[in-house]
Amino acid sequence: MQLTIEEIPGGITKAVLDGRMDIEGAGAVDMRLNVISGTAAKLLIDLSKVSFLASMGLRTLMTSARSIKSKGRKMALAAPQPNIEKVLRSSGIDEVVEIYPTVDAAVAALSK
């Protein structure tokens, strides 16, 4: 699992995940995502390159979402593949953080 971070206009921190969010993949990015979640005012997690999402990956995303929400900050998940979106929605994570079909839609929502 690869994690690339970039700052984009509007004060948004964009985190791009690339690979499998299984036990190994989640372990590879967990600490960095936790640090980013603790500091970012607006966090966009681009899931377009995530090919598999297991329970440990869900835990990593949920931990970030709860951390940001508890601080009154904003987070969005963007562009998941259909199978990944199905896992996200069935887990109930969409009750904590919004899921958007595209990165542009997530950027627009975070910019409000």
Backbone as CSV, one residue per row, in Angstrom:
resi,resn,N_x,N_y,N_z,CA_x,CA_y,CA_z,C_x,C_y,C_z
1,MET,0.851,-1.176,0.000,0.000,0.000,0.000,0.892,1.232,0.000
2,GLN,0.615,2.125,-0.907,1.329,3.393,-0.998,0.414,4.517,-0.530
3,LEU,0.976,5.507,0.125,0.242,6.688,0.571,1.002,7.909,0.099
4,THR,0.343,8.717,-0.724,0.929,9.948,-1.234,0.112,11.115,-0.682
5,ILE,0.796,12.104,-0.164,0.131,13.264,0.434,0.453,14.504,-0.389
6,GLU,-0.563,15.328,-0.627,-0.326,16.610,-1.284,-1.312,17.628,-0.738
7,GLU,-0.863,18.855,-0.685,-1.727,19.964,-0.291,-2.322,20.542,-1.567
8,ILE,-3.658,20.700,-1.576,-4.313,21.261,-2.755,-5.023,22.549,-2.339
9,PRO,-5.382,23.385,-3.296,-6.027,24.652,-2.961,-7.246,24.481,-2.059
10,GLY,-7.468,25.479,-1.215,-8.600,25.453,-0.298,-8.225,24.893,1.069
11,GLY,-6.921,24.724,1.310,-6.480,24.198,2.593,-6.800,22.728,2.794
12,ILE,-6.878,21.989,1.686,-7.241,20.574,1.729,-5.983,19.709,1.625
13,THR,-5.877,18.761,2.523,-4.815,17.761,2.451,-5.390,16.548,1.731
14,LYS,-4.765,16.200,0.611,-5.237,15.069,-0.185,-4.309,13.882,0.049
15,ALA,-4.888,12.776,0.504,-4.156,11.541,0.721,-4.616,10.531,-0.320
16,VAL,-3.698,10.074,-1.145,-4.020,9.101,-2.186,-3.500,7.730,-1.745
17,LEU,-4.418,6.796,-1.605,-4.061,5.423,-1.257,-3.997,4.596,-2.533
18,ASP,-2.990,3.746,-2.632,-2.792,2.948,-3.835,-2.385,1.538,-3.429
19,GLY,-3.278,0.570,-3.698,-2.969,-0.816,-3.385,-4.088,-1.506,-2.637
20,ARG,-3.709,-2.501,-1.862,-4.665,-3.300,-1.097,-4.682,-2.844,0.362
21,MET,-5.867,-2.552,0.872,-6.017,-2.178,2.277,-6.379,-3.435,3.078
22,ASP,-5.461,-4.394,3.059,-5.609,-5.591,3.876,-4.792,-5.368,5.153
23,ILE,-4.495,-6.403,5.899,-3.745,-6.239,7.148,-2.394,-5.578,6.883
24,GLU,-1.689,-6.062,5.903,-0.370,-5.517,5.582,-0.461,-4.077,5.074
25,GLY,-1.396,-3.835,4.159,-1.557,-2.494,3.593,-1.981,-1.472,4.620
26,ALA,-2.935,-1.837,5.468,-3.389,-0.924,6.523,-2.247,-0.624,7.486
27,GLY,-1.478,-1.643,7.821,-0.344,-1.450,8.711,0.692,-0.497,8.138
28,ALA,0.836,-0.525,6.820,1.829,0.314,6.149,1.465,1.800,6.179
29,VAL,0.180,2.119,6.261,-0.239,3.529,6.191,-0.908,4.036,7.469
30,ASP,-1.190,3.151,8.396,-1.961,3.508,9.589,-1.365,4.685,10.363
31,MET,-0.102,4.622,10.694,0.525,5.669,11.502,0.534,7.009,10.777
32,ARG,0.895,7.007,9.490,0.917,8.271,8.732,-0.474,8.884,8.623
33,LEU,-1.492,8.048,8.393,-2.858,8.584,8.316,-3.305,9.132,9.658
34,ASN,-2.922,8.482,10.749,-3.271,8.990,12.079,-2.647,10.354,12.332
35,VAL,-1.394,10.533,11.943,-0.712,11.816,12.114,-1.400,12.888,11.273
36,ILE,-1.697,12.564,10.036,-2.363,13.520,9.145,-3.744,13.877,9.692
37,SER,-4.460,12.893,10.188,-5.794,13.137,10.747,-5.741,14.049,11.959
38,GLY,-4.636,14.013,12.661,-4.480,14.866,13.836,-4.125,16.297,13.510
39,THR,-3.661,16.536,12.294,-3.202,17.883,11.949,-3.983,18.560,10.825
40,ALA,-4.585,17.797,9.928,-5.265,18.382,8.761,-6.593,19.032,9.147
41,ALA,-6.837,20.198,8.604,-8.126,20.868,8.828,-9.196,20.244,7.932
42,LYS,-8.797,19.898,6.717,-9.694,19.266,5.745,-8.919,18.136,5.091
43,LEU,-9.423,16.917,5.223,-8.726,15.752,4.684,-9.578,15.052,3.642
44,LEU,-9.006,14.866,2.470,-9.647,14.134,1.388,-8.834,12.862,1.183
45,ILE,-9.483,11.715,1.298,-8.801,10.452,1.045,-9.305,9.908,-0.289
46,ASP,-8.398,9.881,-1.265,-8.694,9.405,-2.609,-8.516,7.881,-2.621
47,LEU,-9.621,7.173,-2.827,-9.622,5.711,-2.813,-9.655,5.100,-4.206
48,SER,-9.475,5.905,-5.236,-9.637,5.423,-6.609,-8.667,4.296,-6.974
49,LYS,-7.526,4.217,-6.304,-6.528,3.199,-6.623,-6.514,2.052,-5.612
50,VAL,-7.500,2.024,-4.713,-7.590,0.931,-3.739,-8.328,-0.232,-4.395
51,SER,-7.673,-1.388,-4.451,-8.245,-2.539,-5.142,-8.928,-3.532,-4.205
52,PHE,-8.644,-3.428,-2.905,-9.217,-4.354,-1.918,-9.278,-3.650,-0.576
53,LEU,-10.370,-3.863,0.163,-10.541,-3.222,1.469,-11.018,-4.261,2.469
54,ALA,-10.175,-4.559,3.449,-10.500,-5.522,4.500,-10.825,-4.769,5.790
55,SER,-11.160,-5.509,6.824,-11.574,-4.900,8.093,-10.499,-4.008,8.699
56,MET,-9.230,-4.359,8.565,-8.169,-3.511,9.110,-8.092,-2.185,8.356
57,GLY,-8.340,-2.220,7.067,-8.380,-0.990,6.287,-9.551,-0.118,6.698
58,LEU,-10.700,-0.750,6.933,-11.866,-0.008,7.428,-11.565,0.642,8.770
59,ARG,-10.889,-0.099,9.637,-10.530,0.428,10.954,-9.646,1.670,10.815
60,THR,-8.675,1.609,9.918,-7.783,2.745,9.687,-8.570,3.969,9.229
61,LEU,-9.474,3.778,8.274,-10.287,4.896,7.772,-11.230,5.426,8.848
62,MET,-11.836,4.527,9.615,-12.767,4.937,10.668,-12.051,5.703,11.775
63,THR,-10.867,5.262,12.133,-10.093,5.965,13.161,-9.794,7.393,12.718
64,SER,-9.396,7.560,11.474,-9.131,8.891,10.936,-10.391,9.747,10.936
65,ALA,-11.493,9.163,10.490,-12.760,9.900,10.421,-13.208,10.364,11.807
66,ARG,-13.122,9.492,12.778,-13.547,9.853,14.137,-12.633,10.912,14.745
67,SER,-11.345,10.804,14.491,-10.389,11.780,14.999,-10.690,13.174,14.452
68,ILE,-10.879,13.250,13.152,-11.158,14.545,12.521,-12.500,15.092,12.982
69,LYS,-13.514,14.261,13.022,-14.849,14.699,13.431,-14.839,15.209,14.876
70,SER,-14.086,14.560,15.756,-14.043,14.969,17.165,-13.416,16.347,17.341
71,LYS,-12.615,16.763,16.370,-11.968,18.074,16.425,-12.752,19.135,15.658
72,GLY,-13.918,18.761,15.123,-14.730,19.709,14.371,-14.167,20.019,12.998
73,ARG,-13.336,19.133,12.494,-12.747,19.323,11.169,-13.507,18.485,10.149
74,LYS,-13.090,18.595,8.870,-13.811,17.911,7.794,-12.959,16.833,7.132
75,MET,-13.648,15.749,6.724,-12.999,14.671,5.983,-13.973,14.141,4.942
76,ALA,-13.429,13.674,3.830,-14.243,13.062,2.782,-13.477,11.897,2.172
77,LEU,-14.217,10.871,1.805,-13.668,9.752,1.050,-14.111,9.949,-0.396
78,ALA,-13.183,9.734,-1.340,-13.507,10.028,-2.733,-13.165,8.891,-3.676
79,ALA,-14.008,8.733,-4.676,-13.783,7.902,-5.857,-13.501,6.428,-5.590
80,PRO,-14.208,5.803,-4.654,-13.959,4.371,-4.468,-14.493,3.562,-5.648
81,GLN,-13.812,2.478,-5.982,-14.316,1.558,-6.984,-15.611,0.950,-6.434
82,PRO,-16.514,0.474,-7.310,-17.813,-0.032,-6.839,-17.727,-1.081,-5.727
83,ASN,-16.803,-2.022,-5.841,-16.693,-3.048,-4.800,-16.209,-2.461,-3.472
84,ILE,-15.362,-1.450,-3.536,-14.864,-0.782,-2.322,-15.981,0.050,-1.703
85,GLU,-16.738,0.757,-2.531,-17.856,1.558,-2.012,-18.881,0.670,-1.316
86,LYS,-19.137,-0.500,-1.869,-20.087,-1.432,-1.258,-19.626,-1.829,0.145
87,VAL,-18.350,-2.126,0.294,-17.790,-2.480,1.605,-17.905,-1.303,2.566
88,LEU,-17.567,-0.109,2.087,-17.640,1.090,2.933,-19.060,1.325,3.453
89,ARG,-20.021,1.277,2.537,-21.414,1.549,2.926,-21.975,0.445,3.821
90,SER,-21.631,-0.794,3.549,-22.152,-1.882,4.390,-21.550,-1.844,5.789
91,SER,-20.388,-1.227,5.920,-19.754,-1.113,7.241,-20.363,0.009,8.080
92,GLY,-21.064,0.942,7.418,-21.653,2.073,8.125,-20.727,3.262,8.258
93,ILE,-19.569,3.222,7.608,-18.634,4.343,7.710,-19.232,5.625,7.137
94,ASP,-20.182,5.471,6.209,-20.809,6.649,5.605,-21.692,7.410,6.597
95,GLU,-21.900,6.869,7.776,-22.608,7.601,8.830,-21.661,8.541,9.576
96,VAL,-20.361,8.331,9.408,-19.350,9.150,10.080,-18.671,10.104,9.107
97,VAL,-18.463,9.654,7.879,-17.765,10.462,6.869,-18.472,10.284,5.523
98,GLU,-18.574,11.371,4.777,-19.232,11.328,3.468,-18.349,10.639,2.435
99,ILE,-19.003,9.936,1.520,-18.329,9.272,0.410,-18.800,9.946,-0.875
100,TYR,-17.848,10.403,-1.696,-18.187,11.102,-2.930,-17.709,10.293,-4.138
101,PRO,-18.451,10.362,-5.253,-18.109,9.551,-6.425,-16.822,9.983,-7.128
102,THR,-16.445,11.248,-6.961,-15.238,11.752,-7.625,-14.435,12.613,-6.656
103,VAL,-13.173,12.807,-6.993,-12.317,13.693,-6.207,-12.843,15.124,-6.296
104,ASP,-13.273,15.547,-7.483,-13.790,16.901,-7.657,-15.009,17.161,-6.769
105,ALA,-15.902,16.182,-6.666,-17.084,16.336,-5.815,-16.676,16.448,-4.339
106,ALA,-15.680,15.687,-3.942,-15.195,15.767,-2.554,-14.538,17.104,-2.280
107,VAL,-13.749,17.596,-3.228,-13.101,18.904,-3.079,-14.165,19.990,-2.938
108,ALA,-15.197,19.937,-3.775,-16.282,20.924,-3.711,-16.960,20.896,-2.347
109,ALA,-17.219,19.706,-1.817,-17.885,19.585,-0.522,-16.996,20.097,0.610
110,LEU,-15.720,19.796,0.557,-14.810,20.247,1.606,-14.549,21.750,1.529
111,SER,-14.758,22.332,0.373,-14.509,23.759,0.176,-15.625,24.650,0.692
112,LYS,-16.766,24.054,1.036,-17.925,24.832,1.508,-17.672,25.380,2.884
